[in-house]
């Protein structure tokens, strides 16, 4: 985790390294000056050494010690560093001060080594001052002409502490104090290695996701609350056995390596105790809050080769547990087969991208006031053969569970932008295009880079490129999502929320996001005029959206009765088979000029003999006259 605090530590370390380099130059200068002063004196060698040392310790303020069998002299800086400025009992008496008094007993052996190094030697030691505080020191020894020793001391304590802190941050999550993902993967790899050597050894990996109850999340903003994550970290740490490891993987995902877990029964018992500890309410902001963990697990056997494979399967179990509304799900054969299918789809999609077997079709979105095509929705098609085309519903969910979704998304964005740029030049600069963005794409930093690249290569009119985000992608309102939405808007792309009405969003929540349009889910449109609740819900969505300054698109309009109801409710735009199915780029060009009023009128006229007049018939005829 990169945080301002860890960045500051990195800067401190860099500064210390620069200071160490500068100090090394100063040391050489001090020793060179010491040699010159010794040569300049005409007195005895011992007197030369003492006088030179005395002059140096006052001139440079360095931590210096002059010693032989005992300490001859010590600078104020060295005294303060080693003794805290105090005089030891031996120095207060008539007894001479020794290296042991200074905590430098290691120098006896160092001096012997220095004699074989032409009188020069350096070493690094850790010791303690008289007050018990730790010291890391760099010591440089130089032998004088009288065989006494000069010692230059560099305090490396802060440097060592900073290095230790940085090392800690490289393996731990700074917020919770738990292991980070890299450290957890390393430990899992070690467990796998042991498993390969010991066929009786088994371990388990658990991924735990915390989703606070809706009312709790709204009251405390738990997904943004560091106190919540810290408390979860503490509880996990208390639950661990000495041989287990817990880690903080992402915002609300944690993991546990359960060591020496022989059977599924052992794991179930462990999880029961874990759930009991995690279910207890916690106090946040002076109030009691509760959260409910969902757990996906893997009991590791011989089929796994890497820790990443285990985490992927544990995550699959977690996703399945959420879908089935289970508290815990253990990865099994059903999920194994699903993962194999995901892997197969990923491989075949990569081949399809390389061999250009993918194509975009375009469905018009009609303005219900002007009855013209205002923009089109780009829809992906996978051409398995000349006669067999696969729709996104058959593969996009599997693609979204693998990394191929990023390559696929990049291709869709670039292809759609290129086609839109052509139509804006050849047909009308007012034509727009909407592209579906998956939740995994939206959460990735790569999306902004893909958009920037495509918009640079294919310049478009402002706000003509529109990104459709599934309602579920926007349910979690956190800083990262808000930042991503704002970055998209800076690129002059409009934001639409797709499938609105099938999730749990509120209009109040949408009002806080930089959206321009709401697309009503096709399931609500399909139920118009057959279920009273659907009419009321659709009408309420349109009314509330307009009050918030948002446009409304009805998706999946297939009958004249549905269109009639939408017109009465004041819906802005519509798309569906009543107007046109999605077509390839060549056949879409003719739809850009089409008068959809005449199109609907013709359909109505074709059925007049088979059905009684409708409000829509009368309304269209009045418009035509």
N, C-alpha and C positions, 0 to 999 in steps of 0.2 A: 504494500500500500504506500503510495507516494503522498506524503502530507507535508504541509508547511514546516512542521517540526523536524521531520526527517531530512527535508531539504536544507534546513538550517544547520543540522548536524553535518551534512555533507560539506556544506560551505566551511564550517568550522574546521573539519578535517583537512580540507584543501589549504586553509590558512595556516594550520599548524605545520603542514608539510612544507609550505613556503618558508615559514619561520625557521623550521629545522634546517633547510638548505642555507638560509642566510646565516644562521647560527654556526653552521659548519664552517662557513667562510670566516666568521669572527674567531672561531677557535684556532684556525690556522694562523690568523693574524696575531692572536695572543701568544701562541707558542713561538712564532717567528720573532716576535718582539722580545719574548722571554730569552731566547737564544742570543739575540743581539745585546741585551742588557747584561747577560752573563759574561759575554766576551768583552764588553766595555769596562767591566770592573777589574781593578788591579789587585784587589784584596784576595784573601784565601777563598777556596771554592765554597766552603760552608757559608762564609760571610757574603760571598757573591750571591748565592742562592737565596739567602734570607732577605738581602736588600732588594734583589730583583722581585721577589714575591711580594714584599711589602709595597713596592711601588705599583705593581700590577693590580693588586687587590683594591687599591684606592682609585686607580685610574679607570678601570673597566667596570667595576661593580659586579664582576662575575663571581659565581660560586666556586671558590678555589680553596684547596687544602694543600698545605705543605707538610709532608710527614716523612719519617724514617721508621724507626721502631715504635715511635709514638708521634703524636701530632705536634709539629713544630709551630705551625701557625694556621689560622683559619680565617677566611674573610667573613665579614658580617653577613653577606648573602648566603654563604654556605651554612653558617651557624643558624640563620633563620630557617633555611630549608630543612636542615637535618634535625635541629633541636627545637624548632619553634621559637628561637630567640632566647631560650633558657640555657643556663649553664648546668651541665650534669654534676652530680655530687663529686665525681673525681676531679672536675675542673675547679670546683669551689674549694677543694682541699689542696694540699701541696703535691698530690699525686699527679703525674702527667696524664694528659688526655690521650686515650687510645682510639684506634679505628673502631673497636668494638663499641665504645661509648657513642660513636657516631652512627652505629648500625651498618658499618662498612667492613665487617670481618672478612667478606669475600675477597678483599683486596690483597690479602696475603698471598693467595695462589696466583692472582692476576699479576702481581709484581714479579713473581718467578717466571711467568710466561713472557712478560714484557722484556726481561733480560735477554731472552732468545729472539726478540723482535726488534733488536737495535734500540732498546730503551723506550719503545713506544707500544702502547696497547690500548684497546678500547673494549668495553663490555657494557651490557645492559643488565640491570638487576632490579628486583623488586624487594622492598624492605618496608620498615615502618619507622615513623618518628617516635619520639619519647611519649607523645600523647596518643599513640596507637593508630594514627592515620596512615593509610598505605601510601607508599611512594614508588613510582617507577622512574628510574634514573639511568641516564647515559653517562658513563664514566670514561674519561680519557686520561691515561697515565703518560707522563713524560719524565724520564730520569735526568736529574741534574748532574753536573760534573762531579759533585761530592757524593754521588750515589744515593742522595735523597730523592724523594719523588714529589712531583707536582701533579695535583689532581684537579681537573676541570670537570664540573658537574653540570649536566643539563637536566632539568626537571621535565620528564615526559609523562607526568601523571595525567594531565588533562587530555593529552593526545591519546593515551591508552584507554582512558574512560570513554572518549568519543568513538574510538575504533570498536570498543566492546559494545557500545550502544548501537552503532551502525550494523554490527554483526547480528545483534539481537533483532533489529528491525528487518533484516534480510530474511529471517526465518519466522517472525511472529507478526501477528496483526496488532498494530499499535493501539487500536481502540479497545479491544477486548483482552489483549494479552495472550490469546490462544495462538496456536500455530497457524501460519498462513498456508495458502494452497500449495506453494512450492515445497514447504517443509512436510506437509501432509503427504504429498505424492512421493517424496523421498522415503518417508517412513513406510508407506504402502509398498513401495518397490522392495524395501528390505524384508518386509513380511512375505512378499511373493518369493523372494530368493530363499527364505527359510522354508517356505512351503515346498519348493522344488527339491530341497534336501531331506525333508522330513514329511513323509506321506501321512503321518498321523496328525500333523499340525494343521489347524484351520483357524481362520480369522474372518471377521465380518466388517463390512464398511456400511455406515449409515449416513444418509444425507437427510438433514432435518430442516424443514422450511417452516418459518413462523409467520402466520397470517393472522394478525389481531382481528378480533371480531369487529364487524363493520362499525358499530357504534363506538367501540373503544378506539379504533383507528381514527375516526373523525374527531373524537374528543381530544385525543392526545397526540395525533399525527405520529403514531408509533413507528411508521416506516421511515420517518425522518429523525426519530428520537434516539440520540446516541445513548442516553441513559437506559433505554429499553435494551439495546444491543449489549451494553456492558453488563446489565443484570442477567441476561441470558448466558453470557460468557461465564459469569460467576457460578451460575447454577450448573452448567455443563461441567465446569471444573470440579465442583463438589461431587458430582455423580461419578466421576472417573475412578477406575481402579488404577493403581500405580503403573500397570503395564499398558494402559489404554492411552489414546491421544485424541484430543478434540481440536478442531480447526474452524476458523471463520473463512468461508470460501467466497462469499459475495454479500451483498447488502443484507438479505434476510435468509441466507442459506448457511448452515453449519454442517460439520461432518464429524463423525466419531469412528476411529479404528478400534474395534473390539478385539483385543488380543486373546489367543487361546480360547476360541469359541468353537467347541467341538460339534454341537448339534443345533438344530433349529429350536429345540425346546430351551436350550441354554440362552439362545438369542431372544426368544419370546419373553423369558423371565427378565432378562436384562432390560428389554424395552419397556416392560411394565413398570419397573422401578424408575426408569428414565421419564416416562410420561407422568408418573405421579409427582416427581420433583418439578417438572416443567409446567404442569397444569396449575400450580399454586398461584393465586393472584399476586400481583406485585404492586408496590406503591410508586406512582409516578406523579410528579407535580402535586403532591399532597392528596391524590385521589387513588383509589384502588382500580387497577386495570387487569384484564385477563387476556391471555392469548392461547391459541390452540395449535400445537405443533403437528405437522404431517411428516411422516417418516417413510423413506424408501430405503430398502436394505438389500445387500448382497452377502450371502454366505459363500465365501470364496472357495472354489475347488480348482482342479487342475486345468480347467479350460482357459484360464486367463494367463496372458503373457505380459501385460503391462497394467500399471495402476490406472491409466486413463481409461482403459476398457472397463475396469471395475466401476469407476466413477460414472461412466456413461450409463451402465446398466442400473446403478443405484438411482441415478437421476430418472431413468425410465420408470423404475418402480415408484418413485416419488410422484411423477406425473400421473401414473395410473391410479395411485392412491387418491390423488385429488379428484380425478374424474369420477371415481367410484364412491367418493365421499367416505373413504376409509381413513382411519388414523395411521395405519401402518400397512405396507405391502412389501412382501419379500419377492425379489426378482425370481421368476420361474420360467418354465418352458414356453408359455404363451408369449411372454415379453421377449424371450430369446428369439423366437420366430419372427416377432414384429421387428426387432432390431436387425435381423438378417434381411428382412424385406426392405427396411430403410436403407441399409447398406447397398442392397441391389439397386434400388431406385436411384441412389446417389451416383453409383457407377454408370448406370445407363443414361442419366441426365448429363453427366460430364461428356459422355460420348456424343450425345445428341447436340450439345453445345459446339463441340469440335466439328461435327459433321453437318452442322447447320440444318438440323431436323426440327428446330423450333421456329414458331411463327407467331406474329401478333395479329389478332383480329380486332375489329373496332366496332363498338355498338354506339349508335347516336344517343345523345341525351338532349331531349327536346324542351325548349322553353314553351310553357303552356300559355304564354301571352302572345308571342310573335309566331309561334308554331314553326320555328326554325331550329336547326341543329346548332346548339351553342358550344358544345364540346363533345368529345367522344371518350369512351372508356376503353383502354387498351386491355385486351384479354388474351392470355397465353394459350397457345395450342401446341401440342407435341405430336408431330406427324410420324407415327411409327412406320407407316408405309403410304403409298399413294391412296389407298382406300381406308386406312385406319388412323383416325386422329383421336388422341386422348385429351380430355378436358381437364382443367386444373383440379377439379374436385377429386380426381382419381390419384393425383400424385403430389399436390402441393403441400399437404400436411406432412407427408413423409420427407419431402425436400426441406421443409422448415425445421425438421429435427436433425438435419445434417448441415455440414459446412457448405454444401453446394448451393444453398439458398443465396449466398452472397454473390457467387458467380452468376447465378440465374438472375438475381435482382439487377446486377450491373448490366447484363445483356438487355433486359427489358427496358430499363431506364434509357440506355443509349439508343436502342432501336426506336423507341417511342419518340424521343426527342428529335431524332433524325427525320422521321416521317412527319412529325408536326411542323418542323421547320420548312419542309417541302410544301406542305399544304398552306402554311401561312404566306409563302411567297407566291404560290400558283393560284390559290383560291381566295383566301381572305385572312388578313392579319388578326381577325377576331376569333378565329377557331382556337379552341383549347383542347387539352388532353388530360385525362386522369389516369393514374397508374396505381395499382394496388401495392401496398408496402406491408410485408408481413411483420409480425411482432419481433421476430429475431433480427430482421433487417433494421427495423426502427431502433432497436437497442444497440446497434453496432455503429461505431465511429466511421466505418467504411462508407455508410450511406451518404454522408456529407461530401466525402471525397468523390464518390461516383457521380453525384449530382453536379458538383463543380466541374468535373471533367467533361460530362456530356453537355452541359450548358455552355461551356467554353467552345467545344467543337461544333455545337449546333445552336447558335444564338436564337432565343425565342422572345416573343412579346412578354412584358411583365405580367405575372399572375396567370399566364396561359397554361403553365404546367401545374397540375393539381395532384396532390398525393392523397390517396385514400387509405386511412388507417382504421383498422378494425377497432370497434368500441372497446374490446377487451384489452387492446394495447395501451389504452389511455386510462384504465381503471386505477392504476397505481400512480398517484400524483406525487412524484418526487422531483428533486432538483435536476437530476440527470435528464428526465423526460422533458421537463420544462425547457431546459437549455437546448435540447435537441430540437424541439419544436421551434424555438426562437431562431436557431441557426438555419433551419429550413426556410423560415419566413424571410431571413436576410438575403436568401438567394432568389427572392421574388417568386416563390412557389406557394400556391394556396394549399390549405390543409382542409380535407374533408374527413368527417367521421363516417365510416361505413357500417352497415348492418345495425343502425341505431334502433334500439327498442328490444334487442334480443339479449342485452347484457344487463348491467346494474348501474349504469351511469345516471347521474341526475343532471338536469339542465343547469343547475347551479354550479356543478363541477365543470361542465363544458364552458360556461361563461368565463372561467378563469384561464382557458386555453386559447391560443391564437388561431381559432378555427373560422372558416368562412361559410361552411355548408354542412348540413346534416342529410345523410341518406337513410331513409326509413327502410328497415329490413323487409325483404321480400315476403317473409312469413306473415307480417302484418297486412301487407297489401293483398296477399292471396286470400286472406280471411275477410276482406272488406265485403259488406253486404250479406255476409253469411253469419258472422258473429258480431253482436252488438258491441261487445267490449272492444273489438278491433277498430270499429269506426270511431269510438270515443277516444281510444288511445292515439290513433293517427291524427285525429282532429286536435287533440291536446298538444301533440308534438309539434304540429305545424304552428299552432297559436303561440306556444312558448318559444319556439325557435325564432319566429318573427319578432317577438318582443325583445329577444336578445340580439337582434340584428343579423340573424343567420338565415341563409337561403335553405330551401328544402327540396330534395330530389326524392321522388318515389321510385323505388327499384322493383323490377319484376312486374310491370303493368302488362297484363295479357288480355284483358277484356274491356269492352266499352263501358260496362257497368262500373268497373274499378276507376276508369278515367273520369267518368261522370261524377263519382263521389269525390275524387281528388280535386276536380275543378270547383265543386261546391265548397270545399274546405279551404280553397285558396292556395293550393300547392303550387310551387314555382316551376318545377321541372319534373320530367318523368322519362323513364327508359324501360324498355321491355319489348317482348315479341309483338305487342300490338302495333308498334312502330316498325321495328326491324330486329332481326337477329344480328349477332356479330358477324362481320364479313371481313375478308382479307383487304389489304390496302387498295388493290385494283378495283374491287367492287364497292368500296366505301366512298370513293370519290363522288359518285353520283348522288349519294345521300347528303352531301354537304350543302347542296342547293335545294334540296327537296322541301316542298310545302307540305308539312305534315297535317295541316288542316284538310287539304284535299285528300290526302291518303286516308285519314280516318273517315271522312265523308263518304269516300268510295266504298270502304268496308261497310259502313252503315247502310248505304244504298243497296249493296248486294244482299243484305239480310232483311230489308224492309218487308219483303213478301212473306218472310218466315217468322217475323217477330213484330209485336206492336211498337208504335212510336215511343221513343224514350225522351227524357229531358235533354240528353246529349244531342239527339237528332234535332230537336227544336232549337237548341242553342247554336249548333253548327250552321243550321239554315239561316238563322238570324244574322250570324256573323258573315255568311256568304252574301247575303242580300245587302 
